[in-house]
């Protein structure tokens, strides 16, 4: 059974940090590029960051460049999103994606 399970979301103050995790199972995770998406309240889902299957190449949305870091561990079948200098506009449900699979998301709320 294919699963992508996100964790690590929560409430954080502006300027704070969070680390999201995505646990993959049921498919050959290491063979696929993977991404983090987010969906802010009332808005469309958007790409945040992507990483190649080996982890050697990463790409970021302009809005998070320099603040977020995507990484993966193909031995542990995990993907991560380190989020620093968080802003209220980063508030969203964050989803991991690999191949055509999606997790159920984890909510990040940035508020004082």
KOLPA-947407 format. One record per residue: y, z, x of N, C-alpha, C in turn. Coordinates in Angstrom, 1 decimal, decimal comma. Atoms other than C-alpha are relative to their C-alpha. Example, Ala and Ser with C-alpha at 12.3 -4.5 7.8 and 13.67 -1.06 7.14 Angstrom:
(atom (-1,2; 0,0; 0,9); (-4,5; 7,8; 12,3); (1,2; 0,0; 0,9)),
(atom (-1,1; 0,0; -0,9); (-1,1; 7,1; 13,7); (1,1; 0,8; -0,8)),
//
This chain:
(atom (-1,2; 0,0; 0,8); (0,0; 0,0; 0,0); (1,2; 0,0; 0,9)),
(atom (-1,2; 0,1; -0,7); (3,3; -1,1; 1,4); (1,0; 1,1; -0,4)),
(atom (-1,0; -1,0; 0,4); (5,9; 1,6; 1,6); (1,1; 0,0; 1,1)),
(atom (-1,2; -0,3; -0,8); (9,4; 2,1; 3,1); (0,7; 1,2; -0,6)),
(atom (-0,5; -1,2; 0,6); (10,7; 5,6; 2,6); (1,2; 0,5; 0,9)),
(atom (-1,2; -0,5; -0,7); (14,2; 6,6; 3,5); (0,2; 1,5; -0,1)),
(atom (-0,4; -1,4; 0,1); (15,4; 10,1; 4,3); (1,2; 0,2; 0,9)),
(atom (-1,1; -0,4; -0,8); (18,3; 11,9; 5,8); (1,3; 0,0; -0,6)),
(atom (-1,3; 0,1; 0,7); (21,0; 11,3; 3,3); (0,5; 1,4; -0,4)),
(atom (-0,6; -1,3; 0,4); (23,3; 14,1; 2,0); (1,5; -0,1; -0,1)),
(atom (-1,5; -0,1; 0,1); (26,8; 15,3; 1,7); (0,5; 0,4; 1,3)),
(atom (-0,6; -0,2; -1,3); (29,0; 15,2; 4,8); (1,5; -0,1; -0,1)),
(atom (-1,5; 0,1; 0,0); (32,7; 15,7; 5,5); (0,4; -1,2; 0,7)),
(atom (-0,5; 1,1; -0,8); (34,8; 12,9; 6,7); (0,1; 0,3; 1,5)),
(atom (0,1; -0,2; -1,4); (34,4; 12,5; 10,4); (-1,3; 0,5; 0,5)),
(atom (1,3; -0,5; -0,4); (30,9; 13,9; 10,4); (-1,0; -1,1; 0,3)),
(atom (1,1; 0,9; -0,4); (27,6; 12,4; 11,3); (-1,3; 0,3; -0,8)),
(atom (1,3; 0,0; 0,6); (24,2; 11,7; 9,7); (-0,9; -0,9; 0,7)),
(atom (1,0; 0,9; -0,5); (21,0; 10,2; 10,9); (-1,0; -0,3; -1,1)),
(atom (1,0; 0,4; 1,0); (19,0; 8,2; 8,4); (-1,3; -0,5; 0,6)),
(atom (1,3; 0,5; -0,5); (15,3; 7,5; 8,9); (-0,7; -0,8; -1,1)),
(atom (0,8; 0,8; 0,9); (13,0; 4,9; 7,4); (-1,4; 0,0; 0,5)),
(atom (1,4; 0,0; -0,4); (9,2; 5,4; 7,5); (-0,7; -1,2; -0,6)),
(atom (0,7; 1,2; 0,5); (7,2; 2,2; 7,2); (-1,5; 0,2; 0,0)),
(atom (1,5; 0,0; 0,1); (3,5; 1,9; 6,2); (-0,5; -1,1; -0,8)),
(atom (0,7; 1,0; 0,9); (1,0; -0,6; 4,8); (0,3; -1,4; 0,5)),
(atom (-0,2; 1,3; -0,5); (2,2; -3,6; 6,8); (0,3; 0,1; 1,5)),
(atom (-0,2; 0,0; -1,4); (2,7; -4,7; 10,4); (1,5; 0,0; 0,3)),
(atom (-1,4; -0,3; -0,2); (6,2; -3,2; 10,8); (0,6; -0,7; 1,2)),
(atom (-0,5; 0,4; -1,3); (6,5; -4,1; 14,4); (0,2; -1,6; 0,1)),
(atom (-0,1; 1,5; 0,0); (6,3; -7,9; 13,6); (1,2; -0,5; -0,7)),
(atom (-1,1; 0,5; 0,8); (9,4; -8,0; 11,5); (1,3; 0,6; 0,4)),
(atom (-1,4; -0,6; 0,0); (13,1; -7,7; 11,8); (0,2; 0,9; -1,2)),
(atom (-0,3; -1,0; 1,1); (14,5; -4,9; 9,7); (1,5; 0,2; -0,1)),
(atom (-1,4; -0,2; 0,2); (17,8; -3,9; 8,2); (0,2; 1,2; -0,8)),
(atom (-0,5; -1,0; 1,0); (19,8; -1,2; 6,5); (1,0; -0,7; -0,8)),
(atom (-1,0; 0,4; 1,0); (21,7; -2,1; 3,4); (0,6; 1,2; -0,7)),
(atom (-0,6; -1,1; 0,9); (24,0; 0,1; 1,2); (0,6; -0,6; -1,2)),
(atom (-0,6; 0,3; 1,3); (25,2; 0,0; -2,3); (1,0; 1,1; -0,4)),
(atom (-1,0; -1,0; 0,5); (28,5; 1,9; -3,0); (0,0; 0,0; -1,5)),
(atom (-0,1; -0,2; 1,5); (29,1; 3,2; -6,5); (0,7; -1,2; -0,7)),
(atom (-0,7; 1,0; 0,7); (29,9; 0,3; -8,8); (0,2; -1,3; 0,7)),
(atom (-0,2; 1,2; -0,8); (29,6; -2,3; -6,1); (-1,3; -0,6; 0,3)),
(atom (1,2; 0,7; -0,3); (27,1; -4,8; -4,9); (-0,6; 0,5; 1,3)),
(atom (0,7; -0,4; -1,2); (24,5; -4,1; -2,2); (0,5; -0,9; 1,2)),
(atom (-0,5; 0,7; -1,2); (25,7; -5,1; 1,3); (-0,8; 0,4; 1,2)),
(atom (0,7; -0,2; -1,3); (24,2; -5,5; 4,7); (0,8; 0,9; 0,9)),
(atom (-0,6; -0,9; -0,9); (25,0; -2,7; 7,1); (-0,3; -0,3; 1,5)),
(atom (0,4; 0,2; -1,3); (23,0; -3,4; 10,2); (-1,4; -0,6; 0,0)),
(atom (1,3; 0,6; -0,1); (20,0; -5,4; 11,3); (-0,5; 0,1; 1,5)),
(atom (0,6; -0,2; -1,4); (17,5; -5,2; 14,3); (-1,2; -0,9; 0,0)),
(atom (1,1; 0,9; -0,1); (15,0; -7,7; 15,6); (-1,3; 0,8; 0,1)),
(atom (1,3; -0,7; 0,1); (11,3; -6,9; 15,6); (-0,2; 0,8; 1,3)),
(atom (0,1; -0,7; -1,3); (11,4; -5,8; 19,3); (1,0; 1,1; 0,2)),
(atom (-1,1; -0,9; -0,1); (14,6; -3,9; 18,8); (1,0; -0,4; 1,1)),
(atom (-0,9; 0,5; -1,1); (16,3; -6,0; 21,5); (1,4; -0,5; -0,4)),
(atom (-1,3; 0,5; 0,5); (19,1; -7,4; 19,3); (0,3; 0,7; -1,3)),
(atom (-0,5; -0,7; 1,2); (21,2; -5,6; 16,8); (1,3; -0,7; -0,5)),
(atom (-1,3; 0,5; 0,6); (24,0; -6,7; 14,4); (0,5; 0,9; -1,0)),
(atom (-0,7; -0,9; 0,9); (26,5; -4,8; 12,4); (1,0; -0,6; -0,8)),
(atom (-1,2; 0,4; 0,8); (28,9; -5,3; 9,6); (1,2; 0,5; 0,7)),
(atom (-1,2; -0,4; -0,7); (32,4; -5,2; 10,8); (0,5; 1,4; -0,4)),
(atom (-0,5; -1,3; 0,5); (33,1; -2,1; 8,7); (-0,7; 1,2; 0,7)),
(atom (0,7; -1,1; -0,6); (30,6; 0,0; 10,6); (-0,1; -0,2; 1,5)),
(atom (0,1; 0,3; -1,4); (30,8; -1,6; 14,1); (0,7; 1,1; 0,8)),
(atom (-0,5; -1,1; -0,9); (31,3; 1,1; 16,8); (-0,2; 1,4; -0,6)),
(atom (0,3; -1,3; 0,6); (30,4; 3,9; 14,4); (-1,5; 0,2; -0,3)),
(atom (1,4; -0,1; 0,3); (26,8; 3,2; 13,4); (-0,8; -0,6; 1,1)),
(atom (0,9; 0,6; -1,0); (23,8; 2,5; 15,6); (-1,4; -0,1; -0,7)),
(atom (1,4; 0,2; 0,6); (20,5; 1,0; 14,3); (-1,0; 0,0; 1,2)),
(atom (1,0; 0,0; -1,0); (17,3; 1,6; 16,2); (-1,4; 0,1; -0,7)),
(atom (1,3; 0,0; 0,6); (13,6; 1,5; 15,7); (-1,0; 0,5; 1,1)),
(atom (1,1; -0,5; -0,8); (10,4; 3,0; 17,1); (-1,3; -0,7; -0,6)),
(atom (1,1; 0,8; 0,5); (7,5; 0,5; 16,6); (-1,4; 0,8; 0,2)),
(atom (1,2; -0,8; -0,2); (4,9; 3,1; 17,8); (-0,1; 1,0; -1,2)),
(atom (-0,1; -0,9; 1,2); (6,0; 5,6; 15,1); (0,2; -0,7; -1,3)),
(atom (-0,3; 0,8; 1,2); (6,7; 2,8; 12,6); (1,2; 0,6; -0,7)),
(atom (-1,2; -0,6; 0,5); (10,2; 4,2; 12,1); (1,2; -0,9; 0,3)),
(atom (-1,3; 0,6; -0,2); (13,7; 2,8; 11,8); (1,1; 1,1; -0,3)),
(atom (-1,0; -1,0; 0,1); (16,9; 4,8; 12,2); (1,4; -0,6; -0,2)),
(atom (-1,4; 0,4; 0,0); (20,6; 4,6; 11,4); (0,8; 1,2; 0,3)),
(atom (-0,8; -1,1; -0,4); (22,8; 7,0; 13,3); (1,4; -0,4; -0,4)),
(atom (-1,3; 0,3; 0,6); (26,1; 7,2; 11,5); (1,0; 1,1; 0,4)),
(atom (-1,0; -0,9; -0,5); (29,1; 8,8; 13,2); (1,4; -0,4; -0,6)),
(atom (-1,4; 0,2; 0,5); (32,8; 9,1; 12,2); (0,0; -0,5; -1,4)),
(atom (0,1; 0,5; 1,4); (31,9; 8,8; 8,6); (1,3; 0,1; -0,8)),
(atom (-1,2; 0,1; 0,8); (34,5; 7,8; 6,1); (-0,4; 0,1; -1,5)),
(atom (0,3; 0,0; 1,4); (34,7; 8,3; 2,3); (-0,6; -1,4; -0,5)),
(atom (0,4; 1,4; 0,5); (34,2; 4,5; 1,9); (-1,5; -0,3; 0,5)),
(atom (1,4; 0,2; -0,4); (30,7; 4,9; 3,6); (-0,9; 0,6; -1,1)),
(atom (0,8; -0,5; 1,1); (29,6; 6,7; 0,4); (-0,8; -1,1; -0,7)),
(atom (0,9; 1,1; 0,5); (26,6; 4,7; -0,9); (-1,4; 0,5; 0,0)),
(atom (1,4; -0,1; -0,1); (22,9; 4,6; -1,5); (-0,4; -0,9; 1,1)),
(atom (0,4; 0,8; -1,2); (21,4; 3,4; 1,8); (-1,5; -0,4; -0,2)),
(atom (1,4; 0,6; 0,2); (18,2; 1,2; 1,7); (-0,4; -0,6; 1,3)),
(atom (0,6; 0,8; -1,1); (15,9; 0,0; 4,4); (-0,8; -1,1; -0,5)),
(atom (0,6; 1,2; 0,4); (14,5; -3,4; 4,3); (-0,8; -0,6; 1,2)),
(atom (0,7; 0,7; -1,0); (11,8; -5,2; 6,2); (-0,9; -1,0; -0,7)),
(atom (0,6; 1,1; 0,7); (10,2; -8,5; 5,3); (0,6; -0,1; -1,3)),
(atom (-0,6; 0,1; 1,3); (10,6; -8,6; 1,6); (-0,1; 1,4; -0,7)),
(atom (0,2; -1,3; 0,6); (10,1; -4,9; 1,1); (1,2; 0,9; 0,1)),
(atom (-1,1; -0,9; 0,1); (12,6; -2,3; 0,1); (-0,4; 1,4; -0,3)),
(atom (0,2; -1,4; 0,4); (12,7; 1,5; 0,0); (0,8; 0,3; -1,2)),
(atom (-0,7; -0,5; 1,2); (14,1; 3,5; -2,9); (1,4; 0,5; 0,3)),
(atom (-1,3; -0,3; -0,4); (17,1; 4,5; -1,0); (0,3; 1,5; 0,2)),
(atom (-0,4; -1,4; -0,2); (18,8; 7,7; 0,1); (1,6; 0,1; -0,1)),
(atom (-1,4; 0,0; 0,4); (22,3; 8,8; -1,1); (0,7; 0,7; 1,2)),
(atom (-0,9; -0,5; -1,0); (25,0; 9,4; 1,5); (1,4; 0,2; -0,7)),
(atom (-1,3; -0,3; 0,6); (28,2; 11,1; 0,1); (0,9; 0,6; 1,1)),
(atom (-1,0; -0,5; -1,0); (31,2; 11,5; 2,4); (1,2; 0,5; -0,7)),
(atom (-1,1; -0,6; 0,8); (33,7; 13,9; 0,9); (0,3; 1,3; 0,5)),
(atom (-0,4; -1,3; -0,4); (35,7; 16,9; 1,7); (0,0; 1,0; -1,2)),
//
